[in-house]
Structure formats: structure tokens, C-alpha cells
Amino acid sequence: MGRVSAAVALVIAVIMALLLGGVDQAFQLIQEWTGVVSPSILAVFILGLFWKNTTNNAAIWGALLSIPIAMVLKFLSIEALKP
């Protein structure tokens, strides 16, 4: 499984490297995706730390569902800014 996931990650990295124009564009892409993933990690950590009724399943579902929700909100906010 490790070899398969490494091969898939390598293929994705090669495709992304070909699509990016330069270092500035790569940095911007990394910052955007970090902004999508980081809030869910923080929310799971804070809830797990301060709320004793949090379960493992809730943490997993919260982390997995927060990424599509963040993407929808990102694209909705972009569309709302267009004139």
C-alpha cells in the first residue's frame, strides 16, 4: 500500500509541477491549500482538548467533511466577489 500511495503522490506531483508557471505560483497554491486544511485540524484539536464528549468517529468525520465544506465556501466567496 505504501508503494502504491507513493506512486500516486509522485504522479500528482509531476502533474502539478507541469501546470505551475513558477515558484511564486507554487507558493500561492501551497498557501491556499494550507488555508483549506488547517482550520479543520484546529477545530478537531480544540474540540478534542476541551470537550470530553468528543469521540474518535466525530473527529474523523469532522476532519473529512471540513475539506469539501471549505472548498464550497471558497468557491462561493469567489463567485460572490465577482461583479
N, CA and C atoms as a LAMMPS dump frame, in Angstrom:
ITEM: TIMESTEP
0
ITEM: NUMBER OF ATOMS
249
ITEM: BOX BOUNDS ff ff ff
-5.0000000000000000e+02 5.0000000000000000e+02
-5.0000000000000000e+02 5.0000000000000000e+02
-5.0000000000000000e+02 5.0000000000000000e+02
ITEM: ATOMS id mol type element x y z
1 1 1 N 0.816 -1.189 0
2 1 2 C 0 0 0
3 1 3 C 0.868 1.265 0
4 2 1 N 2.001 1.187 0.682
5 2 2 C 2.901 2.328 0.723
6 2 3 C 3.484 2.661 -0.636
7 3 1 N 3.834 1.643 -1.397
8 3 2 C 4.383 1.875 -2.738
9 3 3 C 3.34 2.463 -3.667
10 4 1 N 2.115 1.986 -3.556
11 4 2 C 1.038 2.498 -4.411
12 4 3 C 0.753 3.96 -4.084
13 5 1 N 0.65 4.286 -2.787
14 5 2 C 0.376 5.673 -2.416
15 5 3 C 1.545 6.589 -2.788
16 6 1 N 2.773 6.102 -2.688
17 6 2 C 3.925 6.902 -3.104
18 6 3 C 3.911 7.139 -4.611
19 7 1 N 3.544 6.135 -5.381
20 7 2 C 3.467 6.292 -6.833
21 7 3 C 2.369 7.28 -7.218
22 8 1 N 1.23 7.198 -6.555
23 8 2 C 0.138 8.142 -6.839
24 8 3 C 0.561 9.557 -6.472
25 9 1 N 1.21 9.732 -5.319
26 9 2 C 1.682 11.051 -4.913
27 9 3 C 2.712 11.595 -5.904
28 10 1 N 3.561 10.73 -6.424
29 10 2 C 4.564 11.15 -7.406
30 10 3 C 3.908 11.608 -8.702
31 11 1 N 2.916 10.876 -9.165
32 11 2 C 2.206 11.263 -10.392
33 11 3 C 1.502 12.603 -10.2
34 12 1 N 0.845 12.794 -9.055
35 12 2 C 0.177 14.063 -8.782
36 12 3 C 1.191 15.2 -8.717
37 13 1 N 2.345 14.97 -8.111
38 13 2 C 3.382 15.998 -8.014
39 13 3 C 3.917 16.384 -9.39
40 14 1 N 4.105 15.404 -10.255
41 14 2 C 4.609 15.694 -11.599
42 14 3 C 3.582 16.507 -12.379
43 15 1 N 2.321 16.132 -12.285
44 15 2 C 1.269 16.876 -12.996
45 15 3 C 1.181 18.304 -12.472
46 16 1 N 1.23 18.472 -11.159
47 16 2 C 1.158 19.817 -10.582
48 16 3 C 2.382 20.647 -10.971
49 17 1 N 3.549 20.038 -11.029
50 17 2 C 4.759 20.77 -11.41
51 17 3 C 4.669 21.256 -12.852
52 18 1 N 4.066 20.45 -13.706
53 18 2 C 3.914 20.862 -15.1
54 18 3 C 2.887 21.973 -15.265
55 19 1 N 1.868 21.997 -14.412
56 19 2 C 0.818 23.002 -14.522
57 19 3 C 1.227 24.352 -13.939
58 20 1 N 2.126 24.355 -12.982
59 20 2 C 2.521 25.602 -12.345
60 20 3 C 3.504 26.365 -13.21
61 21 1 N 3.348 27.688 -13.206
62 21 2 C 4.196 28.514 -14.038
63 21 3 C 5.539 28.846 -13.414
64 22 1 N 5.588 29.005 -12.109
65 22 2 C 6.835 29.383 -11.459
66 22 3 C 6.759 29.181 -9.966
67 23 1 N 7.809 29.633 -9.29
68 23 2 C 7.909 29.448 -7.847
69 23 3 C 6.846 30.276 -7.122
70 24 1 N 6.573 31.492 -7.603
71 24 2 C 5.572 32.343 -6.957
72 24 3 C 4.196 31.696 -6.995
73 25 1 N 3.857 31.11 -8.118
74 25 2 C 2.563 30.456 -8.26
75 25 3 C 2.489 29.199 -7.383
76 26 1 N 3.572 28.482 -7.242
77 26 2 C 3.602 27.296 -6.381
78 26 3 C 3.422 27.688 -4.92
79 27 1 N 4.06 28.769 -4.492
80 27 2 C 3.918 29.228 -3.116
81 27 3 C 2.474 29.633 -2.833
82 28 1 N 1.849 30.326 -3.777
83 28 2 C 0.458 30.738 -3.611
84 28 3 C -0.461 29.516 -3.518
85 29 1 N -0.22 28.505 -4.312
86 29 2 C -1.031 27.282 -4.268
87 29 3 C -0.885 26.573 -2.924
88 30 1 N 0.336 26.492 -2.421
89 30 2 C 0.565 25.867 -1.117
90 30 3 C -0.159 26.643 -0.021
91 31 1 N -0.118 27.955 -0.073
92 31 2 C -0.783 28.771 0.937
93 31 3 C -2.301 28.582 0.887
94 32 1 N -2.867 28.51 -0.313
95 32 2 C -4.31 28.322 -0.442
96 32 3 C -4.754 26.99 0.145
97 33 1 N -4.051 25.921 -0.171
98 33 2 C -4.454 24.602 0.311
99 33 3 C -4.19 24.439 1.799
100 34 1 N -3.177 25.099 2.318
101 34 2 C -2.954 25.084 3.763
102 34 3 C -4.096 25.783 4.474
103 35 1 N -4.599 26.85 3.882
104 35 2 C -5.734 27.562 4.453
105 35 3 C -7.018 26.762 4.425
106 36 1 N -7.114 25.805 3.52
107 36 2 C -8.307 24.96 3.457
108 36 3 C -8.24 23.85 4.502
109 37 1 N -7.074 23.273 4.708
110 37 2 C -6.934 22.11 5.583
111 37 3 C -6.727 22.507 7.052
112 38 1 N -6.017 23.578 7.318
113 38 2 C -5.65 23.94 8.69
114 38 3 C -6.827 24.201 9.632
115 39 1 N -7.884 24.905 9.212
116 39 2 C -8.986 25.137 10.153
117 39 3 C -9.63 23.855 10.665
118 40 1 N -9.731 22.837 9.827
119 40 2 C -10.34 21.589 10.293
120 40 3 C -9.456 20.899 11.326
121 41 1 N -8.16 20.929 11.132
122 41 2 C -7.244 20.325 12.098
123 41 3 C -7.33 21.063 13.431
124 42 1 N -7.394 22.392 13.369
125 42 2 C -7.508 23.182 14.594
126 42 3 C -8.83 22.893 15.309
127 43 1 N -9.929 22.813 14.56
128 43 2 C -11.229 22.547 15.18
129 43 3 C -11.251 21.18 15.86
130 44 1 N -10.72 20.166 15.205
131 44 2 C -10.681 18.831 15.8
132 44 3 C -9.812 18.84 17.053
133 45 1 N -8.697 19.502 17.017
134 45 2 C -7.802 19.564 18.167
135 45 3 C -8.454 20.287 19.342
136 46 1 N -9.055 21.443 19.085
137 46 2 C -9.676 22.233 20.153
138 46 3 C -10.852 21.484 20.767
139 47 1 N -11.711 20.891 19.928
140 47 2 C -12.848 20.145 20.466
141 47 3 C -12.389 18.925 21.256
142 48 1 N -11.394 18.235 20.759
143 48 2 C -10.88 17.077 21.489
144 48 3 C -10.225 17.449 22.806
145 49 1 N -9.644 18.627 22.86
146 49 2 C -8.96 19.068 24.067
147 49 3 C -9.927 19.564 25.138
148 50 1 N -10.946 20.302 24.727
149 50 2 C -11.801 20.964 25.701
150 50 3 C -13.188 20.341 25.873
151 51 1 N -13.592 19.434 25.009
152 51 2 C -14.918 18.837 25.137
153 51 3 C -14.738 17.34 25.346
154 52 1 N -15.065 16.868 26.517
155 52 2 C -14.798 15.48 26.881
156 52 3 C -15.718 14.476 26.179
157 53 1 N -16.847 14.926 25.624
158 53 2 C -17.78 14.014 24.96
159 53 3 C -17.419 13.751 23.494
160 54 1 N -16.35 14.318 23.019
161 54 2 C -15.933 14.111 21.63
162 54 3 C -15.437 12.677 21.442
163 55 1 N -15.864 12.055 20.341
164 55 2 C -15.451 10.679 20.053
165 55 3 C -14.451 10.648 18.913
166 56 1 N -13.818 9.512 18.718
167 56 2 C -12.878 9.341 17.603
168 56 3 C -13.595 9.461 16.267
169 57 1 N -14.78 8.859 16.17
170 57 2 C -15.544 8.935 14.916
171 57 3 C -15.918 10.373 14.583
172 58 1 N -16.296 11.153 15.591
173 58 2 C -16.639 12.552 15.353
174 58 3 C -15.432 13.332 14.834
175 59 1 N -14.261 13.052 15.367
176 59 2 C -13.045 13.737 14.91
177 59 3 C -12.726 13.379 13.462
178 60 1 N -12.849 12.108 13.13
179 60 2 C -12.566 11.674 11.753
180 60 3 C -13.559 12.285 10.785
181 61 1 N -14.854 12.195 11.116
182 61 2 C -15.868 12.773 10.231
183 61 3 C -15.73 14.285 10.121
184 62 1 N -15.421 14.935 11.216
185 62 2 C -15.226 16.383 11.176
186 62 3 C -14.068 16.784 10.286
187 63 1 N -12.974 16.05 10.376
188 63 2 C -11.81 16.358 9.539
189 63 3 C -12.09 16.07 8.067
190 64 1 N -12.777 14.965 7.788
191 64 2 C -13.045 14.613 6.391
192 64 3 C -14.086 15.524 5.743
193 65 1 N -15.1 15.896 6.488
194 65 2 C -16.16 16.729 5.91
195 65 3 C -15.788 18.206 5.833
196 66 1 N -14.833 18.629 6.623
197 66 2 C -14.49 20.048 6.618
198 66 3 C -13.787 20.477 5.335
199 67 1 N -13.084 19.587 4.689
200 67 2 C -12.374 19.96 3.453
201 67 3 C -13.359 20.256 2.319
202 68 1 N -14.354 19.378 2.031
203 68 2 C -15.318 19.752 0.99
204 68 3 C -16.135 20.992 1.352
205 69 1 N -16.468 21.15 2.634
206 69 2 C -17.21 22.336 3.052
207 69 3 C -16.376 23.592 2.83
208 70 1 N -15.092 23.538 3.165
209 70 2 C -14.215 24.686 2.955
210 70 3 C -14.071 25.009 1.472
211 71 1 N -14.014 23.986 0.627
212 71 2 C -13.918 24.231 -0.815
213 71 3 C -15.183 24.899 -1.353
214 72 1 N -16.344 24.432 -0.908
215 72 2 C -17.601 25.046 -1.343
216 72 3 C -17.65 26.506 -0.906
217 73 1 N -17.292 26.76 0.342
218 73 2 C -17.299 28.142 0.824
219 73 3 C -16.279 29.002 0.085
220 74 1 N -15.15 28.428 -0.27
221 74 2 C -14.131 29.183 -1.009
222 74 3 C -14.661 29.601 -2.375
223 75 1 N -15.267 28.666 -3.083
224 75 2 C -15.764 28.986 -4.421
225 75 3 C -16.999 29.882 -4.373
226 76 1 N -17.826 29.747 -3.329
227 76 2 C -18.967 30.641 -3.185
228 76 3 C -18.511 32.052 -2.903
229 77 1 N -17.473 32.217 -2.107
230 77 2 C -16.98 33.551 -1.804
231 77 3 C -16.324 34.186 -3.028
232 78 1 N -15.691 33.391 -3.863
233 78 2 C -15.105 33.927 -5.1
234 78 3 C -16.205 34.4 -6.04
235 79 1 N -17.278 33.62 -6.172
236 79 2 C -18.38 33.989 -7.046
237 79 3 C -19.106 35.215 -6.511
238 80 1 N -19.192 35.364 -5.188
239 80 2 C -19.889 36.499 -4.605
240 80 3 C -19.113 37.803 -4.817
241 81 1 N -17.795 37.698 -4.983
242 81 2 C -16.972 38.893 -5.176
243 81 3 C -16.988 39.391 -6.62
244 82 1 N -17.399 38.545 -7.555
245 82 2 C -17.423 38.958 -8.951
246 82 3 C -18.596 39.91 -9.179
247 83 1 N -18.379 40.961 -10.001
248 83 2 C -19.474 41.917 -10.261
249 83 3 C -20.541 41.363 -11.17
